[in-house]
């Protein structure tokens, strides 16, 4: 299960990174499109806030993946 959880965590990061591209290409509303519009209109505060939000989500998911290692595999202890 440890490799499966690792791949799921990395896949989630890839989904976050690809959101602006996907939302722009298909014209979907979302955080990615909001960030692209912030880049287009030079709205630096919005851009910094959006990047901070995505980074916090990514770090939180990685923390949850690391904690789940200890729950699933008793040999892994921090």
C-alpha positions as CSV (number, residue, x, y, z in Angstrom):
1,X,0.0,0.0,0.0
2,X,2.9,2.4,0.6
3,X,3.8,2.7,-3.1
4,X,0.1,3.2,-4.0
5,X,-0.2,6.1,-1.5
6,X,3.0,7.6,-2.8
7,X,1.7,7.6,-6.4
8,X,-1.6,9.0,-5.3
9,X,0.1,11.9,-3.5
10,X,2.3,12.6,-6.5
11,X,-0.6,12.4,-8.9
12,X,-2.5,15.0,-6.8
13,X,0.4,17.3,-7.1
14,X,0.4,16.8,-10.9
15,X,-3.3,17.6,-11.0
16,X,-2.7,20.9,-9.1
17,X,0.1,21.8,-11.5
18,X,-2.0,21.1,-14.6
19,X,-5.2,22.9,-13.4
20,X,-4.3,26.3,-15.0
21,X,-3.6,24.7,-18.4
22,X,-6.7,22.5,-18.3
23,X,-9.0,25.3,-17.2
24,X,-7.7,27.7,-19.8
25,X,-7.9,25.3,-22.7
26,X,-11.4,24.1,-21.9
27,X,-12.7,27.5,-20.6
28,X,-13.6,26.2,-17.2
29,X,-13.8,28.5,-14.2
30,X,-11.6,27.7,-11.3
31,X,-8.5,28.6,-9.3
32,X,-6.2,27.8,-12.3
33,X,-8.1,30.1,-14.6
34,X,-8.1,32.8,-11.8
35,X,-4.3,32.6,-11.6
36,X,-3.9,32.8,-15.4
37,X,-6.1,36.0,-15.4
38,X,-4.0,37.4,-12.5
39,X,-0.9,36.9,-14.7
40,X,-2.6,38.5,-17.7
41,X,-3.7,41.6,-15.7
42,X,-0.5,41.9,-13.6
43,X,-2.4,41.4,-10.4
44,X,0.5,40.3,-8.2
45,X,-1.3,40.1,-4.9
46,X,-3.9,37.7,-6.3
47,X,-1.1,35.7,-8.0
48,X,0.9,35.4,-4.7
49,X,-2.2,34.4,-2.8
50,X,-3.2,31.7,-5.3
51,X,0.3,30.3,-5.5
52,X,0.4,30.3,-1.7
53,X,-3.0,28.5,-1.6
54,X,-1.8,25.8,-4.0
55,X,1.5,25.4,-2.1
56,X,-0.3,24.9,1.2
57,X,-2.6,22.3,-0.3
58,X,0.3,20.5,-1.8
59,X,2.3,20.5,1.5
60,X,-0.8,19.4,3.4
61,X,-1.4,16.4,1.0
62,X,2.3,15.4,1.3
63,X,2.0,15.6,5.1
64,X,-1.0,13.4,5.1
65,X,0.8,10.9,2.8
66,X,3.7,10.8,5.2
67,X,1.4,10.3,8.2
68,X,-0.4,7.5,6.4
69,X,2.8,5.6,5.9
70,X,3.2,5.2,9.7
71,X,-0.5,4.1,10.0
72,X,-0.3,1.6,7.2
73,X,3.2,0.1,7.7
74,X,4.1,-0.3,11.4
75,X,7.8,-0.7,10.4
76,X,7.9,3.0,9.5
77,X,8.2,5.1,12.5
78,X,9.4,8.7,12.7
